[in-house]
Amino acid sequence: MNATLANLAIVAATVGTVTFLIPQILKLVRTGDSEGVSTTWPALGFVTNVGWFAYVIAQAFWAAILAPLITFVSYAVTLWALRRTGRELRASYIRGLTWAALLILTTVLFGWDILGVVLGLSYGVMVAPSVWSAFKSADPSGVSPGTWWIGAAEASLWGYFGLYNRAAGIITFGVVGITASILMLYRYYSTRRLVETPISEPVP
């Protein structure tokens, strides 16, 4: 590992982070179909990325500051797009506020380093509702695979940057992000095959 590759990774990861939600937002707006898409996911994502924004400032990771800033705005737009499809968001807002209180308490009691680890693990908390909603739905047609392909690439790049900087929180985010993206892509494409493959008529 070297500094040049780490810097290139963070630039590419930032592009991935900034564009991560665009396919999902566009699909929601274009189709009005939110089947299999969790409303809790963007609410937790908004709060988590506000936490990341504060964390990278506190740790002086200035090269990484743009990504969480733009991402928490993108999660707010995702909530708007979900509301536009007719989904109820009140319960998701309450979960988001509860999560914000827990992150603030963690920072006050244990400091920024522990918050970084919690934020890395919290990506699992954040995307768990997405994975649950996708697997619960027989046909998660509202899910955008483009978002999760970007998510897999983005998490890999952040993980490399985290390894170079020995930042446990960012490494954890990378591992959890790759795992969640693989699960979402598996669920989407496995159900697509079931939906799109016609059932053969019995031979008389």
N, C-alpha and C positions, 0 to 999 in steps of 0.2 A: 504494500500500500504506500502511496505517496501523496503529497499535498495537492499536486496537479489533478490527479484522478479524483481525489476527494472533492476538490472544488468543482470539477466538471460534473461529478455525481450530484452535488447539491443544486447546481443550476438546472440539470435535467429533472431532478426530483421536484424542484419548485415548479417547473412547467407542468409536471404530472399532477402535483397537488392543486395547482390553479385550475387545471382543465378537468380534474377528476369528476366533478358533478355535472359538467356541461351536458354530456349525453343523456343523463337521467332527467335533468331539467327539461331539455328539449323534447324528450319522449313524453313526459307528463303533459307538457303544454300542447304538443302536436296531437296526441291521441286521447288525452283525458282519461287514460287507463292507468290506475294506480294499483292494480291487483298484484299482490305479493310484495308491495313496497311498504316498509314500516314508516309510520309517522314519528315514532320515538327516536329512530335513528338520526334524522336531521336535528331534532331538538337537543339530543345529547351531543351531536357533532358540533353544533354551534357553541355550546358551553365548553366542550373540550378544546376547541381551537382558540377560544378566548384564553383558556389556560395555557395552551402552547405559546401563544403570543406573549403572555406575561413571562413564561419560562425562558424563551430565547432571549428576551431583553435582560432578564436577571442573570443569565449565564453568558451574556455578551456574544451569542452566536449570531452576529449581525447578518451573515450571509443567508441565514435561514429565516429572517424576519418577515419577508414578503409573503411566504406561503401561508402561515396561519392567519395573517391579516386578511388576505383575499378569501381564504377558505371559510372563515366564519361568516363572511358576507354571503358566500355561495350556499351555505347551509340555510341561511335565512331565506334566500330565494327559493330553495327547494321546499321549505315549509309553505311558502306562498303558492308554489306550483301544486303541492298536494292539496292545499285548501281550495284551490281552483277546481280540482276534480271532485270536490264535495266531501272530502274527508274531514272528520271532526278532530281538532288539535288540542282541545283543552287539557286532556289527560297527559298528553305529551309535553305541554308547557310545564305542568306541575312536576313531571319527572325531570325535566331540564333544570328547573329551579332547585330541586332537591339535590341533583348532581352538582350544581354550582356551589351549594352550601358545603357539600362534602369536600370538594376540591379546595375551597377557601380554608376550611378547618384543617385539612392536611398540611397546607402551606404554613399556617400559623403554628401548628404544633410540631411539625417535623422538618420544615425548611424546604428550599427549592430542589435540592438533590432528590429527596424522597418524592416530591411532587413530580419530578421528571419520570421517575420509575412508575408512579401511579398513572401518569398520563400515557405512558407507553402501554401499560396494561389496560388502561381505560379504552384504548381503541377496540379491545375485545368487548368491553361493556357497550361501547358505542355501536358496533356493527352487529352485536348479538341479536338485537331485534330484527335487523335486516335478514340475517341468516334464518332466524326463526320464522319470520313472515314468509320468506321464499319457500322454505321446506313445508310450512303448514298449508300453503296454497297448492292445489292440484295443478294449476296452470299459472305460474307467476309471470303473466304476460306483460305486466307493467314494468318489470325490471329491465334496466338497460345493460346489456353485456359490455358495451363500450366503457361504461363507468368502471366496471370491475377488472377489465383488461388493463386500463390505465392504473387502477389501484394496485394491481400486482407489480407492475413496473415501478410505480412510485415507491411502494414499500421496500422493494429491493434496493433502490438507490438510496433511500433514507437509511436503510440498514447498513449499507457500506459507509456512508458518511458517519453514522454512529460508531461503527467499529474503529474508524480512523481516529475519531475524537474520544474514544472510550467513554461515550455517553450512554449509560445503561438505558435511560428512558427512550432514546431514539432507536437503539438496537431492539428493544422490546417492541416498539411500534412496528419496526420492519418485519419481525417474525410474525406478529399477530396479523398485520396487514396482508402479508402473503397468504397466510392460512385462510383468512376470511374471504379473500378474493377467489381463491381456488374453490372454496365451498360454494360461493355464489355462482360462479361460472359453471360448476358441475351441475348444480340444481337447475339453472336456466336451460342449459343445453340438453340435459337428460329429459326434462319435461317437454322441450320443443320437439324432440324426436317422437315422443308419445303422442303429442297433439297432431303433428304433421304427417305421421305415418298412418295411412288408412288401414282399417282392419279388413283383412282379406275375407271375402265372402266364402262360405263353405262350398265346396265343389259338390254339385248334385249327384 
